[in-house]
């Protein structure tokens, strides 16, 4: 075997240009596959990283009316909605996949949030419980968070995020200033910013519209006990939980939704269709970002497979080129083959020699293709700003596959060489 490999390298070196041109199809095919797999894998990992997040992988459990999230602006406030009591929160915390839980109310105000002549405009208002900021991963930039007094005495305190603070006050210190929300005065006690959350990478105009096209001018937080002062009714609670890990997100969300739904009044069918009394069903559902990320990754993988099949055509063309060159090589070396057979070389020896030469030729093309593919992947990354994740498995499979191509397409020429009649071969001119 070693002797056959040595002879293969001698033959390749003796016809360097021809060998390089023969390998070109293999090189292009392997390089394309490596570049595609590396960029698609990098993109898939970034999808999960951006969508799910790497640290505070919180899961939202929201109230749905039919197939849509409940909005008080779209219908009347549902009756007999469960309050998130300490007992319910304890049940949720008993879930193995849940490490923390908080409750909040949400309402969007397109006007009515102002400080003097400045209006915040299109801003969501959150009525939060005592655990909300810690579960969501907010940190205090200036001032303080709500304390027990704010809940016990229903003090009119408000917290802004950094966007809202910059919108209203620019470089001024907002702490202690009064913010009016629908005519009710609230004192600003703190400014917070969120960490370890969803930070999508925008690569095209569709991403921009999806993630930033409806951006707000900031977020406003009040205690949940002050919610009726602003909205004049008790908006149903949404739940946010912090799972034990990324892979626990799905179960954490589903089990939390099940607990909340066990306290729901029977107002409709399971699928959200109209109930017998003419109302619509309400049901808590988890926003499963992990499942969403997996679905997006599956789409990405499907695209990758299609592109790989297209790139494989180059390998097929390269294999046909190997077969053609090996047939030419057999013809050129007819006298050499005849001499070896006359000296007693068996058919199997001749067969293995040419098979080895074909396998070595395509393997070299595969190795060069891998190097070219890695370089191409990083070039695409620099030019198109897409992530790259080099797959060791893809590299190994590519090299092995290129060797198999050599064996498959080199078989017919090798059989032809091994079947040559030594007398006819020695007479060949």
Secondary structure per residue as TSV (DSSP state, phi and psi in degrees):
chain	resnum	aa	ss	phi	psi
A	1	X	-	360.0	-45.0
A	2	X	H	-62.7	-38.0
A	3	X	H	-64.9	-39.7
A	4	X	H	-63.5	-40.0
A	5	X	H	-63.9	-41.8
A	6	X	H	-62.4	-45.4
A	7	X	H	-63.9	-34.2
A	8	X	H	-63.4	-44.8
A	9	X	H	-65.4	-36.2
A	10	X	H	-61.5	-45.2
A	11	X	H	-65.4	-40.4
A	12	X	H	-64.6	-42.2
A	13	X	H	-69.2	-32.7
A	14	X	H	-69.1	-24.9
A	15	X	T	-128.0	62.9
A	16	X	H	-59.2	-51.1
A	17	X	H	-64.0	-44.2
A	18	X	H	-62.9	-40.3
A	19	X	H	-65.7	-41.2
A	20	X	H	-63.9	-44.0
A	21	X	H	-65.1	-35.3
A	22	X	H	-65.4	-39.8
A	23	X	H	-74.9	-14.6
A	24	X	H	-58.4	-43.0
A	25	X	H	-61.5	-41.3
A	26	X	H	-64.3	-44.7
A	27	X	H	-60.3	-48.1
A	28	X	H	-63.2	-44.8
A	29	X	H	-62.6	-48.4
A	30	X	H	-65.3	-42.2
A	31	X	H	-60.8	-42.6
A	32	X	H	-63.9	-43.6
A	33	X	H	-63.6	-46.3
A	34	X	H	-61.6	-44.1
A	35	X	H	-63.7	-42.4
A	36	X	H	-64.9	-49.7
A	37	X	H	-61.2	-41.8
A	38	X	H	-66.1	-43.7
A	39	X	H	-72.9	-40.4
A	40	X	H	-66.1	-41.9
A	41	X	H	-64.2	-42.6
A	42	X	H	-62.1	-41.8
A	43	X	H	-64.5	-41.9
A	44	X	H	-61.6	-43.7
A	45	X	H	-65.4	-37.2
A	46	X	H	-70.2	-33.9
A	47	X	H	-56.5	-50.3
A	48	X	H	-66.3	-40.7
A	49	X	H	-63.9	-46.2
A	50	X	H	-71.9	-40.2
A	51	X	H	-76.8	-44.1
A	52	X	H	-86.7	-38.4
A	53	X	-	94.4	158.5
A	54	X	S	-104.3	-10.8
A	55	X	S	-123.5	-79.9
A	56	X	-	-86.7	75.0
A	57	X	-	-80.0	70.7
A	58	X	E	-76.4	154.8
A	59	X	E	-123.3	127.4
A	60	X	E	-91.0	134.0
A	61	X	E	-117.7	109.2
A	62	X	E	-113.4	156.4
A	63	X	E	-80.6	128.7
A	64	X	E	-111.3	143.3
A	65	X	E	-111.6	103.4
A	66	X	T	68.7	-123.5
A	67	X	T	-97.4	3.4
A	68	X	E	-122.4	149.7
A	69	X	E	-63.3	140.6
A	70	X	-	-67.3	136.6
A	71	X	-	-136.1	125.9
A	72	X	T	-64.7	-21.0
A	73	X	T	-75.2	-16.6
A	74	X	T	-95.4	-19.9
A	75	X	S	-158.8	178.0
A	76	X	-	-71.9	157.3
A	77	X	-	-66.9	125.8
A	78	X	-	-63.9	144.7
A	79	X	T	-89.8	153.9
A	80	X	T	59.9	29.5
A	81	X	-	-70.0	141.5
A	82	X	-	-69.1	135.4
A	83	X	-	-79.4	149.4
A	84	X	-	-88.8	89.6
A	85	X	-	-82.2	169.7
A	86	X	H	-60.4	-34.1
A	87	X	H	-64.9	-43.5
A	88	X	H	-65.1	-42.4
A	89	X	H	-62.8	-36.0
A	90	X	H	-65.5	-41.2
A	91	X	H	-60.4	-41.2
A	92	X	H	-66.7	-40.9
A	93	X	H	-66.1	-22.8
A	94	X	T	-74.2	-12.0
A	95	X	S	-66.8	130.9
A	96	X	T	-58.3	-35.7
A	97	X	T	-83.2	-2.9
A	98	X	E	-108.6	131.5
A	99	X	E	-110.2	-18.7
A	100	X	E	-159.1	153.1
A	101	X	E	-144.6	146.5
A	102	X	E	-146.4	161.2
A	103	X	E	-126.3	149.5
A	104	X	E	-153.8	158.6
A	105	X	E	-113.1	151.2
A	106	X	E	-135.3	137.4
A	107	X	E	-152.9	140.4
A	108	X	E	-100.4	132.8
A	109	X	E	-119.3	121.3
A	110	X	S	-88.8	-9.6
A	111	X	S	-161.6	168.7
A	112	X	-	98.9	5.5
A	113	X	E	-113.7	108.3
A	114	X	E	-147.0	157.6
A	115	X	E	-130.5	104.8
A	116	X	T	66.2	-122.0
A	117	X	T	-91.4	-7.7
A	118	X	E	-89.9	128.0
A	119	X	E	-110.7	133.9
A	120	X	-	-73.0	-37.3
A	121	X	-	69.6	176.3
A	122	X	S	-3.2	72.6
A	123	X	E	-130.3	132.7
A	124	X	E	-79.5	142.4
A	125	X	E	-113.0	131.6
A	126	X	E	-115.0	129.5
A	127	X	E	-99.6	107.5
A	128	X	E	-110.8	155.8
A	129	X	-	-92.2	-173.5
A	130	X	T	-70.4	-19.3
A	131	X	T	-101.0	-4.9
A	132	X	H	-59.4	-50.8
A	133	X	H	-63.7	-38.8
A	134	X	H	-69.9	-40.1
A	135	X	H	-66.9	-41.4
A	136	X	H	-76.6	-14.9
A	137	X	T	85.4	31.0
A	138	X	E	-83.0	143.9
A	139	X	E	-122.0	149.0
A	140	X	E	-79.3	122.0
A	141	X	E	-86.1	-43.1
A	142	X	E	-153.3	152.9
A	143	X	E	81.0	-138.9
A	144	X	-	-146.6	169.5
A	145	X	-	-86.7	174.8
A	146	X	-	-64.6	145.7
A	147	X	-	-115.9	-179.9
A	148	X	H	-58.4	-35.1
A	149	X	H	-61.1	-36.0
A	150	X	H	-63.0	-34.0
A	151	X	H	-83.7	-45.3
A	152	X	H	-65.3	-37.9
A	153	X	S	-106.3	5.1
A	154	X	-	51.9	41.1
A	155	X	-	-63.5	143.6
A	156	X	-	-83.4	74.5
A	157	X	E	-106.7	150.1
A	158	X	E	-140.3	146.7
A	159	X	E	-121.7	137.5
A	160	X	E	-109.9	153.3
A	161	X	E	-85.6	173.2
A	162	X	H	-63.0	-32.8
A	163	X	H	-65.7	-47.8
A	164	X	H	-63.2	-41.3
A	165	X	H	-62.2	-43.5
A	166	X	H	-68.5	-35.0
A	167	X	H	-63.7	-43.7
A	168	X	H	-86.6	-34.8
A	169	X	H	-123.6	-4.8
A	170	X	T	53.0	-117.2
A	171	X	T	-90.2	-4.0
A	172	X	S	-72.5	153.2
A	173	X	-	-80.8	116.7
A	174	X	-	-82.4	-12.2
A	175	X	T	-61.4	129.4
A	176	X	T	91.0	-12.1
A	177	X	-	-79.5	159.6
A	178	X	E	-98.8	132.6
A	179	X	E	-118.1	126.6
A	180	X	E	-94.0	129.2
A	181	X	E	-120.1	107.8
A	182	X	T	52.6	40.9
A	183	X	T	88.0	-10.5
A	184	X	E	-91.6	126.8
A	185	X	E	-79.7	130.7
A	186	X	E	-126.9	141.1
A	187	X	E	-92.1	129.1
A	188	X	E	-75.4	121.1
A	189	X	E	-110.7	-14.4
A	190	X	E	-164.8	160.4
A	191	X	E	-128.2	130.8
A	192	X	E	-125.7	161.3
A	193	X	E	-136.4	146.5
A	194	X	E	-91.7	141.4
A	195	X	-	-122.3	161.2
A	196	X	S	55.4	33.4
A	197	X	-	-105.2	-163.7
A	198	X	-	-75.3	115.8
A	199	X	-	-125.5	81.8
A	200	X	-	-66.3	146.6
A	201	X	-	-92.8	119.5
A	202	X	-	-91.4	116.6
A	203	X	-	-117.4	-10.1
A	204	X	S	-153.0	174.3
A	205	X	H	-66.0	-31.4
A	206	X	H	-65.8	-40.1
A	207	X	H	-61.4	-39.7
A	208	X	H	-62.7	-47.0
A	209	X	H	-64.5	-35.5
A	210	X	H	-67.4	-45.9
A	211	X	H	-102.5	-26.2
A	212	X	T	-126.3	-9.6
A	213	X	T	-63.9	-27.7
A	214	X	T	-114.4	34.1
A	215	X	-	-63.9	151.8
A	216	X	-	-100.7	173.5
A	217	X	S	-90.2	12.2
A	218	X	-	135.1	173.6
A	219	X	E	-117.6	145.2
A	220	X	E	-123.3	134.2
A	221	X	E	-121.6	132.4
A	222	X	E	-128.4	165.8
A	223	X	E	-70.7	150.0
A	224	X	G	-64.0	-23.7
A	225	X	G	-71.4	-21.3
A	226	X	G	-92.3	-0.7
A	227	X	H	-54.7	-46.8
A	228	X	H	-61.2	-22.6
A	229	X	H	-65.0	-29.5
A	230	X	H	-94.6	-46.3
A	231	X	H	-106.0	-6.5
A	232	X	S	66.3	14.1
A	233	X	S	-157.9	162.8
A	234	X	-	-89.0	93.4
A	235	X	-	-59.3	138.3
A	236	X	-	-58.0	147.7
A	237	X	-	-77.7	146.0
A	238	X	E	-105.4	158.0
A	239	X	E	-117.5	143.2
A	240	X	E	-128.9	130.9
A	241	X	E	-123.6	151.7
A	242	X	E	-106.9	113.3
A	243	X	E	-76.8	166.0
A	244	X	S	-67.2	-22.8
A	245	X	S	-172.7	174.2
A	246	X	G	-58.2	-44.7
A	247	X	G	-71.2	-13.3
A	248	X	G	-90.2	-2.3
A	249	X	H	-59.9	-45.5
A	250	X	H	-61.2	-51.3
A	251	X	H	-66.3	-39.1
A	252	X	H	-59.3	-44.1
A	253	X	H	-68.3	-44.8
A	254	X	H	-65.5	-43.5
A	255	X	H	-68.0	-37.0
A	256	X	H	-65.0	-43.1
A	257	X	H	-60.9	-39.1
A	258	X	H	-61.8	-42.3
A	259	X	H	-63.8	-46.6
A	260	X	H	-62.6	-40.1
A	261	X	H	-69.4	-23.3
A	262	X	H	-67.7	-19.5
A	263	X	T	-99.6	1.2
A	264	X	S	-78.6	143.1
A	265	X	-	-70.5	151.5
A	266	X	-	-76.8	99.3
A	267	X	-	-118.7	3.9
A	268	X	S	173.0	-174.3
A	269	X	-	-80.3	165.4
A	270	X	T	-63.6	-33.1
A	271	X	T	-86.6	4.2
A	272	X	S	88.5	8.7
A	273	X	-	-76.4	171.2
A	274	X	B	-61.0	141.8
A	275	X	-	-82.5	169.9
A	276	X	T	-63.9	-30.4
A	277	X	T	-88.4	9.9
A	278	X	S	93.0	-6.9
A	279	X	-	-86.6	-177.1
A	280	X	B	-115.4	149.7
A	281	X	-	-76.4	147.2
A	282	X	E	-118.2	139.4
A	283	X	E	-155.4	139.2
A	284	X	E	-81.7	134.2
A	285	X	E	-134.9	147.0
A	286	X	E	-88.9	142.9
A	287	X	-	-89.0	96.2
A	288	X	-	-85.8	88.9
A	289	X	H	-66.0	-30.1
A	290	X	H	-64.6	-45.6
A	291	X	H	-64.1	-38.9
A	292	X	H	-61.8	-44.0
A	293	X	H	-62.3	-41.7
A	294	X	H	-63.8	-40.7
A	295	X	H	-63.0	-41.8
A	296	X	H	-66.5	-35.9
A	297	X	H	-66.6	-37.0
A	298	X	H	-64.1	-40.8
A	299	X	H	-62.0	-43.0
A	300	X	H	-62.7	-41.7
A	301	X	H	-65.2	-38.8
A	302	X	H	-62.0	-42.7
A	303	X	H	-62.1	-40.6
A	304	X	H	-60.7	-43.3
A	305	X	H	-62.5	-41.9
A	306	X	H	-62.4	-43.6
A	307	X	H	-65.8	-36.2
A	308	X	H	-65.5	-39.6
A	309	X	H	-61.6	-39.8
A	310	X	H	-64.2	-43.9
A	311	X	H	-65.4	-29.4
A	312	X	H	-64.9	-21.7
A	313	X	H	-59.7	-37.2
A	314	X	H	-61.5	-38.1
A	315	X	H	-66.3	-38.8
A	316	X	H	-62.6	-45.2
A	317	X	H	-62.3	-41.8
A	318	X	H	-61.8	-40.0
A	319	X	H	-63.2	-41.6
A	320	X	H	-63.7	-38.4
A	321	X	H	-62.7	-40.2
A	322	X	H	-62.1	-44.8
A	323	X	H	-59.6	-44.6
A	324	X	H	-62.1	-46.6
A	325	X	H	-67.3	-37.8
A	326	X	H	-66.4	-35.8
A	327	X	H	-63.8	-41.0
A	328	X	H	-63.0	-41.5
A	329	X	H	-63.2	-40.3
A	330	X	H	-61.3	-43.5
A	331	X	H	-62.7	-44.5
A	332	X	H	-64.6	-30.0
A	333	X	T	-107.9	25.1
A	334	X	H	-58.8	-46.3
A	335	X	H	-64.1	-40.0
A	336	X	H	-59.2	-43.6
A	337	X	H	-65.1	-43.0
A	338	X	H	-61.6	-41.4
A	339	X	H	-62.8	-44.5
A	340	X	H	-62.9	-41.1
A	341	X	H	-69.7	-34.6
A	342	X	H	-65.9	-30.7
A	343	X	T	-84.1	2.8
A	344	X	T	107.4	6.1
A	345	X	-	-66.4	130.2
A	346	X	-	-77.7	162.5
A	347	X	H	-58.7	-39.1
A	348	X	H	-63.7	-33.8
A	349	X	H	-66.9	-46.9
A	350	X	H	-62.6	-43.3
A	351	X	H	-58.4	-48.3
A	352	X	H	-65.6	-34.1
A	353	X	H	-62.1	-47.6
A	354	X	H	-74.2	-34.6
A	355	X	H	-63.1	-42.4
A	356	X	H	-63.1	-42.0
A	357	X	H	-61.5	-42.2
A	358	X	H	-65.9	-42.0
A	359	X	H	-66.1	-41.5
A	360	X	H	-63.5	-42.4
A	361	X	H	-60.6	-49.0
A	362	X	H	-72.8	-31.8
A	363	X	H	-64.9	-41.6
A	364	X	H	-61.3	-40.7
A	365	X	H	-62.2	-38.9
A	366	X	H	-64.2	-42.9
A	367	X	H	-65.0	-45.4
A	368	X	H	-62.4	-39.9
A	369	X	H	-63.0	-38.5
A	370	X	H	-61.4	-47.8
A	371	X	H	-60.2	-43.0
A	372	X	H	-66.2	-37.3
A	373	X	H	-66.0	-41.5
A	374	X	H	-63.4	-45.1
A	375	X	H	-62.1	-40.6
A	376	X	H	-65.1	-39.1
A	377	X	H	-60.8	-45.0
A	378	X	H	-69.9	-31.2
A	379	X	H	-65.6	-44.9
A	380	X	H	-60.6	-40.0
A	381	X	H	-60.9	-42.9
A	382	X	H	-69.7	-41.1
A	383	X	H	-75.9	-46.1
A	384	X	H	-98.8	-1.9
A	385	X	-	57.5	43.8
A	386	X	-	-110.6	147.9
A	387	X	-	-72.9	155.9
A	388	X	-	-127.7	136.7
A	389	X	-	-135.1	102.7
A	390	X	-	-69.5	127.3
A	391	X	-	-98.5	115.1
A	392	X	H	-63.3	-37.3
A	393	X	H	-63.6	-41.8
A	394	X	H	-63.4	-38.5
A	395	X	H	-63.8	-47.9
A	396	X	H	-62.0	-45.5
A	397	X	H	-63.4	-39.0
A	398	X	H	-62.9	-45.3
A	399	X	H	-65.4	-44.5
A	400	X	H	-63.3	-42.4
A	401	X	H	-63.8	-39.0
A	402	X	H	-64.7	-36.8
A	403	X	H	-64.7	-42.5
A	404	X	H	-61.9	-39.5
A	405	X	H	-58.5	-42.4
A	406	X	H	-61.5	-42.4
A	407	X	H	-67.2	-44.2
A	408	X	H	-66.1	-51.7
A	409	X	H	-81.5	-13.2
A	410	X	H	-92.6	-3.7
A	411	X	H	-67.9	-47.5
A	412	X	H	-61.9	-48.8
A	413	X	H	-60.2	-36.5
A	414	X	H	-66.8	-40.9
A	415	X	H	-63.9	-41.7
A	416	X	H	-59.4	-42.7
A	417	X	H	-65.8	-42.3
A	418	X	H	-70.6	-22.7
A	419	X	T	-93.2	0.3
A	420	X	-	-63.3	137.1
A	421	X	-	-75.7	125.2
A	422	X	H	-59.1	-36.4
A	423	X	H	-66.8	-46.4
A	424	X	H	-63.6	-36.7
A	425	X	H	-66.4	-38.7
A	426	X	H	-71.8	-26.2
A	427	X	H	-81.4	-12.8
A	428	X	-	-65.3	132.2
A	429	X	-	-107.9	360.0
